[in-house]
Amino acid sequence: MADLKNINEEVFKKYWRVLKLARTPTRDEFNKIAIVAAIGILIVGMIGFILYEIMALAL
């Protein structure tokens, strides 16, 4: 049980160190991330649609 407590404490310290370094993104950073995510979603959607159309033509 003591080992589990030590492991949990070490993990918590590592996570806490990362959280202390983290900050809220600026509006410009957020907009860039949102644009990249939207482009990725569109690409995946277009690939899915193209595959759907190819399968519909094949059948």
C-alpha positions as CSV (number, residue, x, y, z in Angstrom):
1,M,0.0,0.0,0.0
2,A,2.9,2.3,0.8
3,D,4.3,1.7,-2.7
4,L,1.1,2.7,-4.3
5,K,1.0,5.9,-2.3
6,N,4.5,6.7,-3.4
7,I,3.7,6.0,-7.0
8,N,0.6,8.2,-6.9
9,E,2.5,11.0,-5.2
10,E,5.2,10.9,-7.9
11,V,2.7,10.9,-10.7
12,F,0.8,13.8,-9.1
13,K,4.1,15.8,-8.7
14,K,4.9,15.3,-12.4
15,Y,1.4,16.3,-13.5
16,W,1.4,19.3,-11.2
17,R,4.7,20.5,-12.7
18,V,3.2,20.3,-16.2
19,L,0.1,22.2,-15.1
20,K,2.1,25.0,-13.5
21,L,3.9,25.5,-16.9
22,A,0.6,25.5,-18.8
23,R,-1.2,28.7,-19.7
24,T,-4.3,29.7,-21.5
25,P,-3.7,30.1,-25.2
26,T,-4.0,33.6,-26.8
27,R,-6.9,34.3,-29.1
28,D,-4.5,34.0,-32.1
29,E,-3.2,30.6,-31.0
30,F,-6.7,29.4,-30.3
31,N,-7.9,30.5,-33.8
32,K,-4.9,28.7,-35.5
33,I,-5.7,25.5,-33.6
34,A,-9.4,25.8,-34.5
35,I,-8.6,26.3,-38.1
36,V,-6.2,23.3,-38.3
37,A,-8.7,21.1,-36.5
38,A,-11.5,22.2,-38.9
39,I,-9.3,21.5,-41.9
40,G,-8.5,18.0,-40.5
41,I,-12.2,17.3,-40.0
42,L,-13.0,18.4,-43.5
43,I,-10.3,16.2,-45.0
44,V,-11.4,13.1,-43.1
45,G,-15.0,13.9,-44.1
46,M,-14.1,14.2,-47.7
47,I,-12.1,11.0,-47.7
48,G,-15.1,9.2,-46.1
49,F,-17.5,10.7,-48.7
50,I,-15.2,9.7,-51.6
51,L,-15.0,6.2,-50.3
52,Y,-18.8,6.1,-49.9
53,E,-19.3,7.2,-53.5
54,I,-16.8,4.7,-54.8
55,M,-18.5,1.9,-52.9
56,A,-21.9,3.1,-54.1
57,L,-20.8,3.0,-57.7
58,A,-19.2,-0.4,-57.3
59,L,-22.4,-2.0,-56.1
